[in-house]
Amino acid sequence: MKINFQHKPLQKSIITFLLFLSFATPSYAAQNSFPKGPELDIESYLLVDFHSGVELAMKNPDKRVEPASITKLMTAYIIYQELEKKTTSLKDKVLISKKAWKMEGSRMFVEAGKNVPFNRILHGLIIQSGNDAAIALAEHISGTEAAFVEKMNQQAKRMGMNATHFVNVTGWPDNNHYTTPRDIVILTRALIKNYPERYKLYSKKEYSYNGIKQYNRNKLLWRDKTVDGVKTGHTNSAGYCLVASAKRNDMRLISVVLGAKDDKSRADNSQELIEYGFRLFETHKLYDAGSVLSEARIWKGQQSTVPVGILNDFYVTVEKGHYKNLKGLMELNSKLDAPIKRGDVVGKAIIKDGDSNVIEVPLLALDNIDEGGFWSGITDSIKKIFVK
């Protein structure tokens, strides 16, 4: 549906508009108006809409925790990057080291000295959560586990996972190996968005290697046909953990449950969060990536205006039945000087449900505007004095 904007210039260049659909990729999400979420008897949890990033339920979302085998989401992410860059291939043969073979915990039971197809070990990493598989693939790609872990930490920083630090590729307990529920969501959203074909492997329920059949530890894959991932984790110190994702129609949710008392508890709590999210909320797409929402005045430039909008698809998540009530404010900086680069933040859109903010997203310049000539700079400087 096409949106008709009602441009009403206000103080500080605020423009009001009526929303008939919704938005995406938030810089801020306020949930004061949302119903109180489930109160689960676990250490920490977080429920997030995949498309909008809006948080629907939480407990201790920024608490530093031990991720256990959820670590392997980042291990896999780096592997997918290397496959994409063609520095390695699914057709490679991976030599299994003694270190990989001796690795304790969950294993796919590769044998030291054997050359195993890369793709088979990748299946063992994803489906069986093999610690031996994680070590073998890390050594194959980077030479040593330590060198691979450096890539993991660099990627975490690029993603904005500022409360995360990795020491190993398996999730083996270490005081300096930690993350938070919010950082886990950042990683999970990136993995699903950037590697949708690779993500399909996380829904596979079983895998056999070396005559041994093992089953995916994510019990929700058997309970709920809309669940298609993602990853379990367990150590004595971390408790039982599960990152789950489910898609119903065009809405996808991600739940993170950490520190549950047993396997059943992590599955039950994850299911409760997912059902709560789908039962009470709805997500809508308002604009496609690159949509122009308005124009911003540019001073001292070769052009006097720049198209303003969003670079990513724009979604919003609201309580069911509240969609028709949404209104918004578009705030644009009225004193922008050239040069302006595509992607520069020039304002923000605020989506409101009544008096409560639902979500805020940055508004970005969609073109480059070069600096103008000498005289245009002088005249614009004078004109700009009279702009509020």
Buried (B, 14 or more C-beta within 10 A) or exposed (E): EEEEEEEEEEEEBBBBBEBBBBBBBBEEBBBEBBEEBBEBEBBBBBBBBBBBBBBBBBBBBEBEBBBBBBBBBBBBBBBBBBBEEEEBEEEBEBBBBEBBBEBEBBBBBBEBEEEBEBEBBBBBBBBBBBBBBBBBBBBBBBEEBEEBBEBBBEBBEEBEBEBBBBBBBBBBBEEEBBBBBBBBBBBBBBBBEEBEEBBEBBBBEEBEBEEEEBBBBBBBBEEBEBBBBBBBBBBEEBBBBBBBBBBEEEBBBBBBBBBBEEBEBBBBBBBBBBBBBBEBBBBBBBBEEEBEBBBBBBBBBBEBBBBBBBBBBBBBBBBEEBBEEBBBBBBBBBEBBBBBEEEBEBBBBBBBBEEEBBBBBBBBBBBBBEEBEEEBBEEBEEEBEEEE
